[in-house]
Amino acid sequence: MFRPAPITTFIRGIPYRLIASVVLILAIVVSVILLLSLEHDKLLLQGFGDDRPLPRELFPALWQSRRDLIMVTLLMFLVSAIGIAAVITWLHYDSTRRTLEEVKGLARNILQSIPTGILTINRDGVITAVNPTAEAVLKRASADLLGNAYETAFAEGETIREVLDSALRRHRHMSQKDLPYDSADRQARTIRVSTAELTGDGGERAGVILQAQDITDWLALEQRVRVAEKLAALHTLSAGVAHELRNPLSAMDLNLHLLEEELRDSGMAGGQGARYLHVLNAECRRLSVILDNFMKFAHPGSLDLHEVDMTALIEHVAALMQFEAEERKVRLELDVEQPVPCVMGDETAISQVLLNIVVNALHAMPNGGLCRIGARAQDSDGKRWVALSVTDTGIGITKQELSRVFEPFYTTKPGGTGLGLAIAYRIMQDHGGTIQVSSAPGSGTTVVMTFPAAARQPQPIAQPVSLAS
């Protein structure tokens, strides 16, 4: 349907068909009129024989008849030409109109079907086209954009306005550039933007075309894939390291006990030697704990899958952490929307994940604060899910640290092993769920864990769960 614009010349612009049609019809009409005129003259001359002379008044009458014939012929030519021109013009107009409607319909369908957001502005900066994908990406309705200047539609400092300013005013275009975009719903998202010159039929600048694609979820998925690849590569290594260290550590622990007993039997158990032995025993126990975490990370073990009551599990974890929360001057609250579906999983493993997240939240609030544990059911992709969330008002996490929180052995806590969140990530994978962390320095942290809901739903509970210290 879309063809290159034809090169129109003077010769190609001549309506050959129209001229040929008019000449042909004129020739037919003139021939008919001449035949009729000849027959008329023949009838006039039949009344005069050889013995009767022709009247002198007959010749002017014949010439007048010829002039009338010429006038009628010219009149018929003009009428025929005008009629044919009108018919051909109407047919050409109708064909052009139908072709234009088809082209417009095709262009509209293509624009609406493109999975990338498209926005165009003319040379004056007026928005001339917006497709549905652009409305979804920019979180703006087309009625608020079309026909308005982009300076009016987008406030000063907004990402899209700066991009269009650069493209239209300074003719600086970008290709596949990822930019932060704060939409109307106040959610920080990332969009991939490209701009290009919009040209007219003559090659002149007609405006700017902008392409925008929301890649927030895609980047999050890419990050999860990278983390999963790192975890998969480290599983075997961790198992091998833990196995190789377990034997010499056991030998060291055994020989330390034997040495302690021998010193005790010889009466040399006191003094500086006893303190050295105490330190060695403590460090051996710490190494043993680290190796246990290694083994849990490498081989989390078989899951004992059964229906887990998430409300009871959250209450149990909150009760366990209540004393530590009070010591750290942290208010612990529960925000559980009822009813919460059961989850098919391992209650011990899920408790370990939740405990780990809550402990991290408490440690992130050295001066006290609020830690809220939430739970709610949600539907996504045609499935039922249970979402657990732990939100704190702590110091937050920087963007660089946030991209590495699930990496094994990465920690910002003194004395930490960096395996807590890595093990939690592995457990969530084994349950077919997801875990996501969102944070900003000084704004606290939110960790959201989603589990597939079990088929059977629990009965609604009359009163919502509430706990505060």
SEBAVEX-250110 format. One record per residue: residue in one letter; z, x, y of N, C-alpha, C in turn. Coordinates in steps of 0.02 Angstrom, whole numbers, plus 50000, padded with zeros to 5 digits. Last residue first. Layout:
# residues N
AZXYZXYZXY ...
END
This chain:
# residues 469
S534405021849846535035025549849535245026449922 A533675008249765533735012449824534405015849822 L532594998149680533125003049673533125007349735 S531934984149602532084987349666532664992049656 V530754973649526531224979249518531324982549586 P530724955949552530434962549556530964967949551 Q531174943249434531334946949495530994953649494 A530494938449317530654934049372530774937849438 I529054945049244529784945749255529944942049319 P527824939049130528044940449198528814940749202 Q527534947848977527714941749011527964943349081 P526144959448956526854957448953526974951048991 Q524644957848859524964958148924525694956148918 R523714967548747524214962348756524554963248823 A522934979148764522614972548760523114966948773 A523504990948890523454988448822523174981348822 A522574999549017523064994548996522954992548924 P522395016749046522085010549022522625005748996 F523185023149193523165022749120522775016449101 T523275034449329523015028149302522965028549227 M524275040749456524095041349385523855034649360 V524355048749608524185042449576523955043949505 V525385055449729525085056749664524975050049629 T525485060349894525445054649849525075056649786 T526505068350016526035068849960526055062449920 G526705072050194526915070050128526345070450077 S526275077450312526185070250302526385067850233 G526335091250322526765087350366526725079850356 P524695093050263525295096450287525685092050336 A524255080350149524085084050210524735087250234 S523565073449997524105075950039523815079250101 S523365067049835523125066949905523705069049949 V522885068549669523375070549719523045070349788 Q522705059949515522415062149579522975063449629 I522285057749349522825059449395522505062449457 T521815046049220521655050849273522285052149314 G521685043449040521815041549109521615046949158 G521695045948905521105042748933521205040449005 H522725053248859522835046048862522225042248889 D522275066048874522365063648806522485056148804 Q522315066849015521675066948980521735064148910 M523695067049033523305061349059522615061149027 I523975079448974524255073248944523865067148968 R523325087949064523115087748994523365081348960 Y524065085649180523345084149179523095083449108 A525305090549139525235083449156524505081349154 I524985104049126525175100249066525105092749079 A524745106549261524205107749212524345103949147 L525965103949319525415099349333524825100449285 G526685115049254526905108049254526335103149264 L526335128149266526055124549209526235117149209 G526925136749356526255134249371525925130449314 T528195141549347527705144249299526995141949316 G529285146649483528895141749445528385145049400 G529935155749563530175154949494529785149849454 P529555146649708529835152749680530115151449610 K528065137249711528795137149706529045143749678 T526725136749702526985138949767527745139049767 T525635141349567526235138049593526415140849660 Y524615142249430524605142249503525205138249528 F524565141049294524895146949320524845147449397 P523095130949293523655133949257523905140249293 E522725119549423522555125849390523165128649355 F523035108749497523015107849425522825114249387 V522965113149629523615110949603523615110149527 R521895117449703522105121649647522735119149612 S521635109949813521075110849766521285114849704 L522805111049885522665104749850522115105549799 E522755123349948523205122549891523035116349850 Q521815120050047521665125450000522105124849938 K522475109950118521845108350084521675113750033 T524265109850087523665111650125523045110150084 I525405096750067525035102150035524415103550077 G527095091750121526375090950110526065097250080 I528425090550142528065095250185527305094750176 G528765072950109528925080050113528455084050156 T528905059950070528835061350141528975068750155 D527975054349925528545057449958528385058550032 T527545043749792527415045649862528045048549892 V526755040549648527365043749673527205046449742 S526115027449549526055031649608526745034349627 L525125021149418525785023549439525685028149499 A524135008049369524165013749415524895015149433 V523275002349234523935002549264523985008849306 W521784992349216522134998749220522834997649248 R520454984749132521114983749160521494990449158 K518704985449175519274986949132519924985749171 G517594984749256517654979749204518234980949157 D517814994649351517284995549302517354990849242 S519484989449370518964994049391518474995049334 D520964981749424520344981149385519824985749414 Q522714985149408522094984849447521504984649399 A524484983749428523884982849387523274982549432 R525674996049482525304989749491524704989749444 A527045004849546526645003149487526304996449500 G527895018549627527565012049625527175011049562 I529205026549699528835026149636528545019149632 R529535036149840529395029449815528965029849752 C530685045049926530235045549868530145038649839 L531095051350083530995045450041530505047049986 G532305064050126531725059850141531705053850095 G532865081250141532935074150126532305070350145 N532465094050162532925091150211533015083650200 P531555097050062532185100850065532695097850113 M530485089949979530885087150035531555090850039 A529905094849866529505095249928529865092549988 H530775091949765530775098849789530375099549854 L530405078549744531075080149770531095087149799 A529105080449692529205076749754529885078249785 N529375087249573528985090549626529085087049693 V530055076749507530405083049523530035086849577 V528995067649493529575065949535529965072149554 I528145074649406527905072749472528495071249518 N528965075849292528705081849325528495080249396 L529165062549258529735066749278529495072849316 L527855058849223528185055649280528775059849305 V527655067249109527205067649168527555064849229 Q528675062949025528655069949046528215070649108 S528315049749003528935051149039528945058349065 I527185052048927527115048848992527735050049035 A527775057748813527305061648853527225058748922 T528585047048767528885053548785528425057648829 E527635036948741528145035948793528465042548815 D525975037548725526565040848700527095040548754 G525095021548733525185028748742525815031248709 M524485008248808524475011148741524515018748748 V525504999348918525025004748910525065007148838 C525684982648984525894988248942525324993348937 P525534977249156525334977349085525624983349049 V526734970249258526374976449245526174976649171 P526704955049355526874958749294526454965149288 Q527464964649488527514961349423526964956049415 E527464980349559527184973649562527174970549493 V528724990449612528364988549551528124981349559 D529385002149686528944996949711528484994849654 L530925010149710530425007749663530035002049695 E531595024849790531425017649790530895016249737 L532795035949840532325034449786532215026949782 R533075046749968533135039749949532595038149898 V533885062149961533245058649956533375051549933 K534845072149960534825067250015534145063850019 R535005079449847534515082049895534425077349955 E535915071549778536105078249798535645081049852 E535125060249754535695059649799535925066549823 A534215065849661533975063249725534535062649776 E535055068749554534755074249591534485072049658 F535375055249518535895059949539535605065849579 Q534115049649484534515046849539535035051849565 M533365053149376533285057249436533725054949494 L533705043549280533815050649265533805054849329 A533275031849344533985032749329534145040049315 A531895034049344532255033549408533005034549398 V531625033649207531515039849244531895039749309 H531955019949184532305025249148532235031949185 E531045013149265531755012449277532155018049244 I529855017049201529975019049270530715018549287 L530025010849076529955018049080530105020549151 A530044997249109530645000349081530625007949086 T528714996349156529274994649200529914997849174 M527934999549045527935004049103528515002649150 D528134999748882528324995448938528414999848999 V526855004348775527395006948817527505002048874 E526325003348611526354999848675526975002048714 H525885019648549526155012948540526185009748609 L525555035148479525305029648520525625023048500 D526055049848487526315044048450526145037848490 L524905063148483525245057948521525455052248474 S525095079948433524825073348419525245068048456 G525055093148558525305089648499525005082748491 P524595101448654525095096448673525365092548615 H524255116848653524255111848600524775106548616 A524315123048780523765124448734523695119148680 F525465117448839524825117348875524235118248827 K526415119948742526275113048760525615112448797 M526365133848742526155130248682526015122848697 F526845136548871526185138848850525925134848791 N528115131248858527645127948903526935130048888 D528625140748769528595133648748528105129748792 L528565151948851528125151548793528075144448766 I529565148448943528875149248966528385148848908 V530665148548856530475142248889529745142648913 S530685162148824530585157248770530365150448799 L530975167748947530325169048916530175164048861 R532275162948956531775160749005531075161948978 R532885169948852532865162648848532335159848897 C532725182848901532395180948838532345173448831 E533545182149012532825182949022532435181348959 A534795180848949534555175548994533795176049004 N534885192948879534875186548842534605180848885 L534905202048986534365202248937534315195648898 V536115198449049535465197749085534885197649036 H537005201648947536965194748972536305193549008 L536825215348935536635210948879536565203748901 Y537345219349058536645220649042536405216048986 R538685215549043538275212249094537525213349081 A539065224148940539065216848928538645213148979 G538975236549004538525234948949538485227548935 Q540035236749094539355235949120538865234149066 G541365228449001541095233049050540375231449070 G541445225648820541585224348889541215229048936 A541185230048691540825224048716540935222848790 M541655239848612541305241948673540935236048705 G542185238348485542625237948542542315239948607 S541355237348380541575244048397542025244148457 D541055223748379541435226648322541715233548339 R540305222848496540935219248491541375222248436 L539205230448463539635232748517540305229348516 E538715222148361538915229048345539375231848399 E538395210448430538915210248378539165217348362 E537395215448514537995212648544538565212348493 L536435219248422536745224348464537385221748495 L536115206748371536405211748326536755217148366 H535575200848486536165197948455536505202948409 L534485209448504535005208948555535645205948527 N533755206948390534065213548398534575213548453 L533325193648417533735195148358534105201748367 D532575195548533533155191248535533625192648476 M531555203948484531995206248537532635202148539 A530955195348389531255201648367531735204348420 S530485185348474530985183748423531335189948398 L529565192948545530125190048580530675188148531 P528625196448447529045201748476529635198948515 N528185182448419528485186848368528885192548399 R527665177048539528235173848506528575178648457 L526545183348583527175185248615527775182448578 E525545177648505525655184848500526315186948532 H525635164148543525755166048474525915173548468 A525305164848680525965162248659526125164348587 V523995169748671524515173748705525205171448682 G523345159148603523365165948574523915170148605 A523535148548691523805148148622523855155048591 S522875153348803523595152148806523895151848737 L521545153948755521885160048777522635159048778 T521285140448728521285145248673521655151648692 H521425135248861521805132648805521855137848749 L520575140148957521225143348951521635140748892 A519435132448951519365139648939520035142948927 A519965120048983519685121048917519625128448901 L520325122349116520845120949066520575122148996 K519075124149174519555129649175520095128549122 E518525111449151518205117449122518685123349120 A519395103549225519355102649153519035108649119 V519085108149354519765109149327519755108549251 R517755103849362517915110949367518605112449338 V517955090049352517565093449301517705100949302 R518665087549468518985086249404518615089849348 Q517685090849563518305094749560518655093849493 E516755080849536516565087849527517185092249522 L517505069749575517315070549505517115077749490 A517595072549712518205072149672518055072949598 L516235072049745516595078349752517245078349712 W516015058349719515645063449681515995070249686 D516825052149812516985051449741516625056649699 T516135056749928516845057849918517025057549845 I514865055349974514945059449914515685060849900 D513785044550046514505045450035514605049149969 Q512445049750145512665047950077513405049450070 A511145047350260511865048450249512045045850180 Q509855052150368510035050250300510765051950289 L508965047350512509575050250484509695047650414 I507645050650619507865047250559508445050950529 V507185048550788507545052550738507715048050679 G505655047150883506375046150873506645050750820 A504355050550900504525043450908505265042150900 R503275062750953503965061250935504115053950950 E501585060950890502065061950944502765060150919 G500615058050797500985064250789501495065550843 G500065045650810499725051250843500085057850836 D500975037450747500315038350716499945044250747 G502575046450771502125040750773501455042250741 T504015053150684503395053850722502985047450719 L505615058750683505215052750669504605052950714 E506355073050613505985070150669505585064150645 A507925071250525507225073450530506905069950589 T509475075450444509095072350498508395075250499 S510765071950327510145075450343509805071750400 V512395073050258511955070650311511345075150316 R513635066550159513115071750160512555069250205 I515345063750195514665061250190514185067250194 T516975060350143516485065650155515785062750146 R518385052350222517865052850171517395058550190 A519915045150251519525051250261519025052050204 Q520085028950308520085033250250519635039250263 R520045019150404520505024750414520565029150352 D519075009750402519665008250363520165014050361 A518025015450473518435010450508519065008750469 S518065033150426517775026450431518265021650465 D517795048850465518355044050466518065037150478 Y517065061650379516915055450415517515050750408 P516505078550368517045073550362516875067450404 L514955083150291515365082550350515915077550338 D513745093350220514325089250206514795089250267 K512005092650237512625095650262513205090850251 Q510595091450211511095091150158511745094650179 S510065098650357509845096450291510415097050241 M509785095350531510175098150476509935095150411 H509035099750690509115095450631509505099150577 R508935098950855509235103050803509385098650744 H508535093450976508045094450923508285099450870 R509395089451073509275096751067508785098451012 R509325075451067509335078851132509145086251126 L509245072050929508815068750979508775072851044 A510135080350857509445079450834508995076850889 S511345080050928511035086450913510295085650894 D511585066150926511505069850989511135076350978 L511745064050790511175061150824511055064350891 V512955071250770512355073050732511725070350767 E513835064550855513685071650866513055073850830 R513835051950793513595052650862513415059950877 I514395054750669513705052450672513425053250743 T515735058650703515275063250669514555061150679 E516385055250867516245053350798515695057750769 G516435058950999516815062950952516695061050879 E516295042751064516235049951076516695053851030 A515795030150944516205032750998516105040351005 F514315021650917514765026750892515135029950951 A513645012050993513855010350926514375015250898 T513335018851112513775012951114514055011351045 E512525028851070513115030751108513605024951114 Y511475021951014511945025050968512575027451004 A511165005851082511125013151088511645016351043 N510644992050980511124995251024510995002751027 G509794987150884509664985450954510144988551003 L511014987350757510324986250776510254983950849 L512464987050749512084993150760511384991850788 D513054975350718513384979350770512994985650787 A512264970850616512254966950678512594970850735 S512594979250512511954980350546511924976550612 A514274985150514513794979850500513154981150541 R514935000050444514744996350504514234991050484 K515205010450356515695005150364515575001350429 L514305020050321514595020550388515125015350402 V513985015550191514215022450202514585022950269 A513575002350208514135003850163514415010750177 E512495003950296513064999650316513675001350273 A511665011750216511955014750277512545010550302 T511315002150122511705007950101512025011350161 P510534992950197511194991050172511634996950150 N509815001950340509774998750275510474997150249 V509234999950501509835001650462509764998250395 A508295003750647508305001850576508945004250544 T508505006950780507955002450764507955000250691 I509535010850912509515010350839509005005050820 V508985020551047509145013851022509055013550947 G508565032251106509215032151074509435025351049 D507295032851152507805031051201508515030751171 R506555035351040506625040751089507155039351141 N507525026650912506915028350948507055033751000 I508295029650753508355028150824507695030150857 T508815024250590508305027050635508455025050707 L509595027350438509685024750506509175028250551 I509985025050270509465026750318509615023350384 G510865030550128510905027050192510375029550240 T510085029549970510355033750024510345029750089 P509425021549881510155022549871510475027049922 I508295009549939508455016749937509205017549929 S508094996149959508224998449891508405005749886 Q507794994150092508394991050065508584993649996 L506585001050102507155003150143507805000350115 I505774993550014505915000650000506535002950038 N505774981250081506064981750014506224988949996 R505124984950200505804982250202506144982850134 A503884989150152504304993950188505024991550190 L503444976950097503544982750054504004987850087 G503384969150214503824967250159503974973050112 K502424976250287503104975550313503594973650259 V501334974750200501584981450215502304981050242 E501204960850203501334964250139501624971250151 E500934959050339501534956050310501714959350244 L499704965750347500274968150385500934965350357 T498904957750265499034964750246499644967550282 R498944945950341499224945950273499374953050249 R498314950650459498984948050461499314948050392 T497054954350410497494959450439498214957050441 S496574941850368496654947250319497124952650346 D496584935150492496994932650436497114938050384 Y495684943150564496364942450586496814940050530 H494514941150488494794947850495495524947650517 L494354927350506494454930050438494764937050441 W494184927050646494754923550615494894926250545 T493014934650656493634936850689494244933550659 I492134926550586492284933350560492924935950591 V492154915150670492344914650599492554921450572 A491714920550792492364917250788492614916950716 A490444925350758490954930050781491654927050776 I489834913250726489924918250673490464923250694 G489884906950853490204903950794490344909050740 I489144915850932489844914350948490204911450888 A487904915550865488274921850872489004920650886 S487574901950878487654904850811488064911350815 V487484900851017487974896750980488114899750912 L486454910051042487114911051070487654907151032 F485414904150967485634910950951486344912150978 M485284891951031485514892050961485754898950940 L484814896851152485434893151149485714893151078 L483604902651113484134906851141484814903351137 T482944891051069483054896551022483624901051047 V482884883451184483264880851127483434886451078 M482054892051258482734890651281483174887951224 I480874891651181481224898051191481954896851213 L480544878251192480684881051126481074887551132 D480284877151327480864873451298481064876251230 R479154885151328479744887251364480374883651339 R478284877251251478474883951227479104886451263 S478194866051331478484865351264478694872151237 Q477524871451437478204868951448478564868151381 W476324873851376476734879651399477464877551411 L475904860751351476034865251294476464871251315 A475774856051480476274852951436476424857451376 P474734863951528475414864851557475954861751512 F473734858551437473964865651433474634866851467 L473484845351473473794846851408474074853951406 E472794842951587473524842551592473874844551527 R471474842951548471724848951582472484848751587 P471064837451384471294836151453471584842451483 L469634842651295470374842951301470564841651374 P468284831151260468554837351290469324836851296 R467614825351113468074823551166468364830051195 D466854829751012466504826051063466954824051120 D467754835950927467264840250960466924836551019 G469314827250962468784829950919468324834450959 F470994824650969470404826651008469904829850961 G472064822450891471744816650923471124818250963 Q472574834550851472174830750803471804824850836 L473374840350943472674842050947472244838050898 L474664835750908474384834050974473624835150977 L474844841350783474794834050788474494831950855 K474924854650818474384852450775474284844950778 D476114854950889475474856150924474884853750882 H477004852250783476964847650839476304848450878 E476814863350702476644856750675476574851650732 L477294873150789476604873250767476384866450740 S478654869150795478224869150856477494869050837 L479084871150665479094864450693478644863850755 L478904885050658478544880650613478514873550640 L479824888950756479104890450763478694885950718 I481034884750697480814881750760480064882950771 V481074892850584481054885550576480784882350639 S481124905550644480584903750599480514896250591 V482334904550713481704905350750481104903550707 V483234903550603483184898150652482524898450690 I483034915950539482904909650503482804903950552 A483404924650639482724924950613482544918550576 L484744921050653484274920050709483554920050684 I485254925150532485264917950548484774916550605 L485044939050545484744935250490484714927850506 V485794942050659485074943250659484724939150604 V487104938650612486814935150669486054935950671 S487264947850505487294940650493486964936750550 A487174960250570486674958450519486674950950507 I488294959450653487624959950682487094957950631 L489334958650556489244953350605488534953450634 R489174970750488489094964350452488974958650501 Y489454980350586488794979850556488694973150522 P490314982050718490344977050664489644975950633 I490784998750753490264993550762490294988650704 G491655008950724491945002950752491434997350762 R490955019750683491295015950631491585009450657 I490535023950810490035021450762490365017250708 F491755027950867491365022650898490865019650849 T493095029650744492585032250789492185026450817 T494685031750677494225026850705493755030350754 I495365036450532495095039550593494555034950620 P496765027450463496055029050466495865032050533 A498275034150400497965030550456497235032350462 P498465033450222498415037250284498075033250338 R499385019150160498805023650159498795027750223 F500405009850061500415014350118499845019250111 M500005004249940500005000050000500005004350062 
END
